[in-house]
Amino acid sequence: MNKRIFPLFLFYFLFFTFPSHAQSGLKIYPENWFTGMKNPDLQLMIHGRGIAGSQVTLDKSYPGISLKATHRVKNPNYLFVDLVIEPQAKPGILKLSFRNGKSIQHREYPLLEKTAGNGSRYARGIHASDFIYLIMPDRFSNGDPSNDRFNDLRDTVCDRKNPLARHGGDLQGVINHLDYIRGLGVTAIWLCPVIENDMPLQKEPSGELSGYHGYWFTDHYQIDKRFGGKEAYLRFVQSAHAKGLKVIQDAVYNHIGETHWWMNDLPADDWINQWPAYQNTNHREEAMFDPHGSAKDKKIMEAGWFVPHLPDLNLKNKQLASFLIQNAIWMTETFQIDGWRVDTYKYCDEHFLNRLNDALAKEFPALTSFGEAWVGAVPASAYFCRNNLNIPFKHNLLGVTDFPVSFAMLNLIRKESNGPAAANGLYTTLAQDMLYQNPMHNCIFLDNHDMNRVYSETGEDPARFKMGMGLLLTLRGIPELYYGTEILMKNFKNPSDAMVREDFPGGFPGDPVNKFERSGRTDPENQAYDYISKLAAFRKTSSALGSGALMQYIPANGLYVYFRYDEKQTILCAVNTDEMERTLDFNDYSERTKGFASATDVMTGITVETGNNMKIPAGKMVILELKKPIDKK
């Protein structure tokens, strides 16, 4: 454990576990803060019975720290304290006093030094040169069965036979398989949320559902102990970084779980979006940008609830917004993550989102974020990130989860696909990249934890599957692979999402096969794994695929051809979506092929001269690296 992290955990045990904290009756959020931050302002949320009646004073012997203001809200059990931490302030223990009449309480507040390596060792950002592996920890691997269940949590069930229950996967399980992940050619790991989800089972049409997926937050400053808690999360991030892997944290700002500790003692009613009767969101993102739209529809879209057990947060509330923004900064610094994925992005207050992104960028200039905007049209997708649209409100998010490109790729490779028409659909979708400031920041994918497994979408056709993987790893943007896709895990979301979130075979004690090992996989599974890992390994060293431009040609006779290129390298991708063999004439693409003498198939190593035509089999994709003539001098 590195030197900066050890004292942080020492502070946790001293101030948040031992009886001295219980006697004080106070909780302070954030749990600690840092010196050397670009923004000197810090707002502490103090929670304790009747704390609003207290006068706050600071230890005057701590130079560089001053009390700017205090704020009281409707609930007398909360007090918000604004501090200023000047650049000259040193790490140490800040002493706070809370006087209420003759009663006085003292608290010691840790100030740690901001870690060196911001932007180089951590908070590095996720880019188009990366390859993301998305993991749902509960379903990946159980590395520590001792944390499978806890009697002091509301959900004590751990039952692998029940697809809706927790199965016991944890952070140690992910750590145990980092070499497998790295061997796949992955450069970044995105975990579904690891924040505490102390929620009871919820009644769903398919049965009693647990919060195994992680999206029902009940304490923003706790890592769920069924995943191993804070120590395991730190160990995971450090282990991943040691193997050259980046880490993406999944955030949820739109809602919380109904048993979040706030809900038992809300600071104020307006922390939650309140309605006369339950109001579901309309899920219509058009209401956010429709020039002819109504304020009513927009409010329901943004402030309506997802489901009754997920209270919708009023992100317009200043104290709540500060709490969440500071939490994002604290998480980034404490656990040294590299990037963020933001769940339900399009449902959040837009001004809050821009404040959040600005605050993160100020402290961590290289950090990147992409937001989930599940939409069907490119203009809607572009609206929620930096764009070239002439509209009143402008989002500052770098990129989004690119559902329009995802849907277009899936239409091309599905079992029932009308190939030539689907190729034109993908071409048309990408032609609308003019709406984004930089589409390379978008995350592209073929499946995830909310979608049908891509192998099932292809009708379990290995050729169509490989075509999809070829598209994923050669088109513009940041590719994401869902855990198990590389070994042909399959299923549709029927009767529930749990069917596409099955356990990774071999990740749990007693599994009859171990598909983390080559010997445990079938021949088709190894062929899929090999195809992805080989192409991903090539992509790691390919400047054209990692950061090059995209040029595409209008599909003709079912043949869709596009190039990725820069000054160092040119890659030609040819996708035959027709039911018969097609001919690739290099001269038809002379704008990009001129000056090259040969083309080498990236996957087979076979080289052909560009002066000749090349046959592309039906339903196949070829990826060629163009080579210039050898200088015989």
Residue, then its C-alpha position, 0 to 999 in steps of 0.5 A: m500500500n502506498k505511503r499516501i493511502f496508508p494514513l488515509f485508512l488510518f484516519y478512517f479507523l481513528f475517526f469513523t470506526f472507534p467509539s470517539h466518533a459515536q460519542s460525538g454523534l456527528k458525521i462530516y462529509p466529505e470524510n476528509w479533503f486535500t491540500g493543493m486543490k485548484n478550487p480552494d472552496l470546500q463545503l462540509m455537510i455536518h449531520g447530527r441531532g440539532i447541529a443547526g443550533s451550533q456555532v462553528t469555530l476553527d482552530k486558529s492555529y491552522p494557517g491557510i484555513s478559514l471559515k467562509a460561511t455557514h448555512r442552515v436548512k429546514n432540517p435542524n439536524y444538518l449544518f453546511v459549513d463553507l471553508v476556504i483552503e488556501p494554496q499555502a495550507k499544509p496537510g494535517i488535522l483541522k480542529l472544528s468546534f460546535r458550540n450549542g449553549k453550554s454544550i460543545q463538541h470537537r471534531e478533528y478533520p483530516l486534510l491530506e496532501k493531493t497525490a502526485g501523478n495527476g494526469s500521468r499515474y491516475a486521472r489519465g482519461i480514457h481515449a479512442s486508443d483505449f479498449i474498455y472491458l465492462i464488468m458487473p462485479d457480482r457476476f464476474s468472479n468471487g475472490d472472497p466468499s467471506n464477504d458474500r453476505f452480512n446480517d446487518l445489511r437489508d439483503t442477506v441473500c446470496d444464491r447463484k441459483n436465483p438469477l435475480a439475487r446476489h451471486g457473490g462476485d467481488l473486487q478480489g475476483v476481478i483482481n484475480h483475473l487481471d492477467y486474463i483481462r490484459g491478455l485480451g488486449v484491454t487497456a481500461i476496466w469499467l466496473c458497474p457501480v461499487i458504491e454501497n447498495d444497502m437496499p432490500l429486495q424489490k418486487e419486480p414482474s420477474g420476482e424479488l430483485s436485489g441490487y447486485h448491479g450496483y445502481w441503487f446508492t445508499d451511501h456515496y462515501q462507502i464501497d459496498k462491503r459485499f464487494g470488499g469495501k474501500e480497501a478492496y477497491l483501492r487494492f483493485v485500482q492499484s493492481a490494475h494500474a500496476k498492470g497498465l490498466k486504467v479504471i473507469q468509475d460508474a456514477v449515478y446522479n439522477h437518483i438514489g435508493e429509497t433506503h439511502w440514509w438521507m431518506n430517513d432524515l432529509p436535509a430538506d424536502d427539495w433534495i428530492n423531486q417532489w410530485p403530488a402523486y407518483q410521477n414517472t419520467n416520460h423517457r422522452e429526451e426530445a423534450m430537452f431540446d425540442p424548440h416547440g416543446s412544452a415546459k411540462d414535458k421537459k420537467i417530467m423528463e428530467a424530474g420524473w422518477f425512474v421507478p418508485h424505489l429510486p427517489d429522483l434527486n433535485l440537482k438544482n439544489k445547491q447543497l446537494a449539487s455541491f455534495l455530489i460534485q465534491n464526492a466525484i472529486w473525492m472519489t477520483e483523488t482517493f481511489q485514483i481512478d482514470g475516468w468516469r461513466v455517468d449513468t442516466y445522463k440525459y435525465c439529470d439537470e443540465h446545469f448541474l452536469n456542466r458544473l460537475n464536468d467543469a469542476l472535475a476538469k479543473e482538478f484533473p485536466a486529463l480526466t475524461s467522462f462519457g455519459e449514458a444517453w440512450v437515444g436513437a437519433v444522432p442529433a439527440s446523441a450529439y445534444f448531450c455532449r460537445n456539439n456543433l448544434n446552434i441551440p440555446f443550451k450547450h452541454n460540455l461533456l466530452g462524449v456519450t455512449d454512442f447508441p446510434v452507432s451501436f444500433a447501426m452496427l447491430n442492424l448490420i450483423r443481426k441474423e435477420s439483417n438486410g445487409p446492403a440496407a443496413a450497411n447504408g444505415l451505418y454509413t448514414t449514421l456515421a455521416q452525421d458525425m458533423l454534429y459532434q465536436n469530436p466523435m472520437h470521445n464517444c464510447i461505441f459497443l455492441d452489447n452491455h448490461d442492459m442489452n441483449r448479448v451480441y452473439s445471440e443478436t447474430g443468431e449465434d453465427p461466428a462469421r457475423f460475430k467476427m464482423g461485429m468485433g471487426l467493426l467495433l475495433t476499427l471504427r472511430g470512438i472508444p470501443e467497449l466489450y462486455y464481459g463474456t462477449e469474448i467467450l460467446m456468452k449469449n442470451f436475450k433479456n427474457p424474462s429479465d435483464a438478469m439473463v444477460r448478466e449471467d456468471f462468468p464460467g470459472g469465476f466462482p467456487g465449484d464451477p464445472v468449467n473455467k473459461f478463464e483458461r484456454s483448456g476450459r473453452t470450446d473451439p468456437e469460444n477460443q476462436a472468438y477470444d483469439y480473434i478479439s485478442k489478436l485484433a486488440a493487440f494490433r490496435k494497441t500499436s496502430s496509430a491509425l485505429g487509435s487516433g486516426a481519421l475516418m473516411q468512408y465510401i457510400p456502400a455499393n453492391g453490398l460492399y461497405v469500405y472505410f479507411r482509418y488513417d494518419e501520416k504513419q499508417t493507413i488501414l482499409c476495412a471492407v465489409n461484404t454485407d451481401e449474400m455473394e462474393r464481391t470484388l474489392d477494386f483498390n482503384d475505386y478508392s484511389e483517394r486513399t490507396k494511391g501510393f501504396a503497393s500492397a495490402t496485408d490482412v491484419m488477421t491472416g498476414i496474407t499480402v496482396e498487391t494493390g494493383n490487383n483486385m481482391k475477392i471478399p467472401a459473402g458475409k465477411m470483413v477484411i481489415l488490411e494495412l496498406k504498405k508503400p513500395i520498398d525503397k530498393k536504394 
